[in-house]
Amino acid sequence: MEIRIVPLPDDRKKPKYTDESQLGFGKLFTDRMFMVEWKIGQGWVDARIEPYAPFVLDPACSVLHYAQEIFEGLKAYKWADGTITLFRPEMNARRFNHSADRLCMPEVPEELFLDGIEKLVALERDWIPSSEGTSLYIRPTMIGVEPVLGVKPADHYYFYVILSPVGAYYSAGFNPIKIMVEDHYVRSVPGGTGEAKTGGNYACSLKAGLEAKKKGYDQVLWLDGVERRYIEEVGAMNMLFAYGKTIVTSPLTGTILNGVTRDSTLKLAASLGYAIEERLIDVNELMADIRSGKVTEAFGSGTAAVISPVGVLTYKDEVCTVGNGGVGPITQQLYDTLTGIQTGKVPDTFGWTRKIA
């Protein structure tokens, strides 16, 4: 599909940031956005890159009442030689369509998904920061916009992509975080939408997250929604544990997200000689293994933070320090290598980076 480029008037151009160390995460947006619509009987129509602007939505549109909404998150990087790259965007496109199927939304052709992002990022390349830990965050989103008060799939959708220059996800830097195991609220249940990247999964997590922060913790570690016993995600990340030279993580059973960073971390770890186990992790056994020293490191993985070390884990009334409470050598190695591949400092032997400019 041809993508139309709408001119950007000078008076619509935004002032750019002047200090990359003050970017924060997801608060500043670039001049342009990619937009294409799906209409019943027509399919995808009118693909264009246009000036970033608010939407005018009917108060009855389906996204506002029945939450037909999905999204993705990936990043563009500017290498030292000026090359602009994406990291495994094909996996994001396929996961986006998996989410679309679960929410009864139309699939976006992978070629259109990638072409729209690449052309948009190329046009906005001057917005991409290059300091250590910075990148251009990419947010593809689809919403149902049919104005009807009826519980059914919409007959009109917007698929759009916006861009945000970002700094490190955690303002304190690459330091261990404290997490609290949530044993009351649940994020997902079998047969639900846990493996789809949809806003409802995040909305239902907010209360537990706020309560954890009041108690001095950075994130919530979720248990399964049936037995309240098995480890699932941490915050908006996948969770991994190091038992010496073995890395253990929960299996993809339909209640947690198939993380791009999770997949990359496991493949990278295996290539570095670590054993990988995907199995159910009983929280009581986990706490015992942390106490005994069998668990030597713990970390989350996700697009925003990449790798996030965990220094303290709390369950019920027990507080356990993981390892020595600092950043473990495996966590550091995986973070350095993965971010090195993303930023062009480490050779990409996996074929994960996609050069676009």
C-alpha positions in Angstrom: 0.0 0.0 0.0 1.3 3.4 -0.9 1.9 5.7 2.1 0.9 9.4 1.5 3.2 12.0 3.1 1.2 15.0 4.3 3.4 18.2 4.4 4.4 19.4 7.9 3.9 23.2 8.0 6.7 25.1 9.8 4.2 26.4 12.4 3.4 22.8 13.4 7.0 21.9 14.1 7.7 21.4 17.8 10.7 22.6 19.7 13.2 19.8 20.1 14.8 18.8 23.4 18.1 20.3 24.3 19.3 18.1 27.1 19.1 14.3 26.5 19.7 13.6 30.1 16.3 15.1 31.0 14.1 13.2 28.5 12.4 10.9 30.9 10.1 8.2 29.4 7.1 8.7 27.1 6.4 12.4 27.8 7.6 14.0 24.6 6.4 13.2 21.1 7.7 13.9 17.6 6.2 16.1 14.9 4.6 13.3 12.8 2.5 10.2 13.2 1.6 7.3 10.9 -2.1 6.7 10.4 -4.2 4.2 8.4 -7.9 3.2 8.7 -9.8 -0.1 8.4 -13.4 0.0 7.3 -15.8 -2.9 7.0 -16.2 -3.8 3.3 -13.1 -1.8 2.3 -10.2 -3.1 4.4 -7.2 -0.9 5.0 -7.4 2.5 3.4 -5.7 5.9 3.3 -2.3 5.2 4.7 -0.5 8.5 5.5 2.1 10.2 7.6 0.7 13.4 8.9 1.4 16.0 11.6 1.0 14.8 15.1 -2.4 15.9 16.3 -5.3 14.9 18.7 -8.1 12.7 17.4 -11.7 13.8 17.4 -13.7 10.8 18.6 -17.4 10.2 18.9 -18.4 9.8 22.6 -20.0 6.5 21.7 -17.0 5.0 19.9 -16.2 1.4 20.9 -12.8 1.9 22.4 -14.2 4.2 25.1 -16.9 1.7 26.1 -15.8 -1.8 25.3 -12.0 -1.4 25.3 -11.2 -2.6 21.8 -7.6 -1.5 21.9 -4.2 -3.0 21.4 -0.7 -1.7 21.2 3.0 -2.6 20.8 6.3 -1.1 22.0 9.7 -1.2 20.3 12.6 1.1 19.8 14.8 2.8 17.2 18.4 3.4 17.8 21.0 5.8 16.4 24.4 4.2 16.2 27.7 6.1 16.5 28.1 6.2 12.7 24.6 7.7 12.2 22.9 4.4 11.2 19.3 4.1 12.3 18.1 0.7 13.3 15.1 -1.2 14.7 15.3 -4.2 17.0 13.3 -7.3 15.9 10.3 -5.3 14.6 9.0 -8.4 12.7 8.3 -10.0 16.1 6.3 -7.0 17.2 4.3 -7.1 14.1 3.4 -10.7 14.6 2.6 -10.2 18.3 0.4 -7.2 17.4 -1.6 -9.4 15.1 -1.9 -12.1 17.7 -3.4 -9.5 20.0 -5.7 -8.3 17.2 -7.1 -11.8 16.8 -7.8 -12.1 20.5 -9.6 -8.7 20.6 -11.6 -9.5 17.3 -9.8 -6.7 15.4 -8.5 -6.8 11.9 -4.9 -7.9 11.3 -2.5 -5.3 10.0 -0.4 -6.7 7.1 3.1 -7.1 8.3 4.5 -5.2 5.3 2.2 -2.2 6.1 3.1 -2.4 9.8 6.9 -2.3 9.1 6.7 0.1 6.1 4.8 2.6 8.1 7.2 2.5 11.0 10.3 2.7 8.9 9.1 5.6 6.8 7.9 7.5 9.9 11.2 6.9 11.8 13.2 7.9 8.8 11.3 11.2 8.6 11.7 11.8 12.3 15.4 10.7 12.5 16.5 14.1 13.9 14.4 13.3 17.0 16.4 10.2 17.9 18.7 10.8 20.8 22.2 9.2 20.9 23.4 9.4 24.5 24.0 6.3 26.6 20.6 4.7 27.5 18.5 6.8 25.1 16.4 5.7 22.1 13.3 6.5 20.1 10.3 4.7 21.6 7.8 3.5 19.0 4.1 3.0 20.0 1.9 1.2 17.3 -1.7 1.3 18.4 -5.1 0.2 17.1 -8.5 1.4 18.5 -12.1 0.7 17.5 -13.8 3.9 16.6 -17.3 2.9 15.5 -19.9 5.0 17.3 -22.2 2.4 18.6 -23.4 1.2 22.1 -23.4 -2.4 21.4 -21.1 -5.2 22.5 -19.6 -6.3 19.2 -16.4 -5.9 17.1 -16.3 -2.4 15.6 -16.7 -1.9 11.9 -14.1 1.0 11.8 -10.6 1.1 13.3 -7.6 3.5 13.5 -4.1 2.0 13.3 -1.5 4.6 14.2 2.1 5.0 15.3 3.5 7.7 17.5 7.2 8.2 18.5 8.8 9.4 21.7 12.4 10.2 22.3 13.2 8.6 25.7 15.9 8.3 28.3 16.4 5.4 30.7 13.1 3.8 31.9 14.4 4.0 35.5 15.6 7.5 36.4 17.9 6.0 39.1 19.8 4.0 36.4 20.7 0.4 36.1 20.3 -0.5 39.8 18.5 -3.3 41.6 14.8 -2.8 42.3 12.6 -4.0 45.1 9.6 -6.1 44.2 6.6 -7.3 46.1 4.8 -10.6 45.3 1.1 -9.8 44.9 -1.1 -12.4 46.6 -4.5 -10.7 46.5 -5.0 -9.1 43.1 -4.5 -11.0 39.8 -3.5 -9.8 36.4 -4.7 -12.6 34.2 -6.4 -16.0 34.2 -6.3 -18.9 31.7 -8.5 -18.1 28.7 -8.3 -14.4 29.4 -6.3 -11.7 27.6 -3.0 -12.0 29.5 -0.9 -12.9 26.4 -2.4 -10.0 24.4 -0.9 -6.5 24.6 -4.1 -4.7 25.4 -4.8 -1.7 27.7 -7.1 -3.6 30.1 -4.3 -5.8 31.3 -2.4 -2.7 32.4 -5.4 -0.9 33.9 -6.2 -3.8 36.2 -2.6 -3.8 37.4 -2.5 -0.2 38.6 -4.1 -0.7 42.0 -1.7 -3.3 43.1 1.2 -1.3 41.8 0.2 1.8 43.7 -0.3 -0.2 46.9 3.2 -1.7 46.5 4.8 1.8 46.0 3.1 3.0 49.2 5.0 0.2 51.0 8.3 1.1 49.4 8.5 -1.3 46.5 9.2 -0.6 42.8 7.1 -3.3 41.1 4.6 -6.0 41.7 5.4 -9.7 40.9 2.2 -11.4 39.8 1.1 -14.9 40.7 -1.2 -17.1 38.6 -4.9 -16.3 38.8 -6.1 -19.8 39.8 -3.9 -21.2 42.5 -2.2 -17.9 43.5 1.0 -20.0 43.6 3.0 -19.8 40.4 5.2 -16.8 39.3 4.1 -14.9 36.2 5.1 -11.4 35.2 6.7 -8.6 37.2 5.1 -5.2 36.5 5.0 -5.0 32.7 8.0 -7.3 32.2 8.8 -11.0 32.1 10.6 -12.4 35.1 13.8 -14.6 35.1 15.9 -16.2 37.8 19.4 -17.5 37.8 20.2 -20.7 39.6 24.0 -20.5 39.1 24.5 -21.1 35.4 20.9 -22.0 34.8 18.2 -19.4 33.9 14.7 -20.2 34.8 11.5 -18.5 33.6 7.8 -19.1 33.5 6.4 -20.9 30.4 4.2 -19.2 27.9 0.9 -20.8 28.8 -1.5 -18.0 27.7 -1.5 -15.8 30.7 1.7 -13.8 30.2 3.1 -11.8 27.3 5.5 -13.4 24.8 8.1 -10.7 25.3 10.4 -9.8 22.5 13.1 -9.0 25.1 12.3 -12.3 26.9 12.9 -14.3 23.7 16.0 -12.3 22.9 17.4 -12.8 26.4 16.8 -16.5 26.4 18.4 -17.0 23.0 21.3 -14.8 24.0 21.8 -16.6 27.3 21.8 -20.0 25.6 24.5 -18.8 23.1 26.6 -17.7 26.0 26.5 -21.2 27.5 23.8 -20.9 30.1 21.2 -23.6 30.5 17.6 -22.5 30.0 14.5 -23.9 31.8 10.9 -22.8 31.1 8.8 -24.3 33.9 6.3 -23.4 36.6 7.9 -21.6 39.5 6.2 -22.1 42.9 6.5 -19.0 44.9 7.1 -20.9 48.2 9.9 -22.9 46.6 11.3 -19.8 45.1 11.5 -18.0 48.5 13.2 -21.1 50.0 15.7 -21.1 47.1 16.5 -17.4 47.6 17.0 -18.0 51.3 19.3 -21.0 50.7 21.3 -19.2 48.0 20.3 -21.5 45.2 18.8 -18.4 43.4 21.8 -16.2 42.8 20.2 -13.5 40.6 16.8 -12.3 39.5 15.8 -9.8 36.8 12.9 -8.6 34.6 13.1 -8.2 30.9 11.1 -5.9 28.7 11.3 -3.3 25.9 11.3 -0.2 28.1 13.9 -1.2 30.6 15.6 -4.0 28.6 16.9 -5.8 31.7 16.0 -4.8 35.2 17.9 -6.3 38.1 16.0 -7.3 41.3 17.7 -6.9 44.6 14.9 -7.6 47.1 11.8 -9.8 46.8 9.0 -9.8 49.4 6.2 -12.3 49.8 3.7 -12.0 52.6 5.8 -10.9 55.6 9.1 -12.3 54.4 11.7 -10.0 52.9 14.5 -11.8 51.0 17.7 -10.3 49.5 18.5 -11.9 46.2 22.2 -12.8 46.0 24.1 -10.0 47.6 21.4 -7.5 46.7 23.4 -5.9 43.9 23.6 -6.4 40.1 24.7 -10.0 39.4 27.3 -10.9 36.8 24.8 -12.7 34.6 22.4 -9.9 34.7 25.1 -7.4 33.9 26.5 -9.5 31.0 23.0 -10.0 29.4 22.2 -6.3 29.8 25.6 -5.2 28.3 25.4 -7.6 25.4 21.8 -7.0 24.5 22.0 -3.3 24.7 25.3 -3.5 22.8 23.6 -5.3 19.9 20.8 -2.8 19.9 23.2 0.2 19.8 25.7 -1.3 17.4 28.5 -1.7 19.9 28.4 -5.5 19.9 28.2 -7.5 16.6 24.7 -8.8 15.8 25.2 -12.5 15.1 21.5 -13.2 15.4 20.2 -10.9 12.6 18.0 -9.0 15.0 18.9 -5.4 14.0 17.1 -3.9 11.0 18.8 -1.0 9.3 16.4 1.6 7.9 18.6 4.7 7.3 
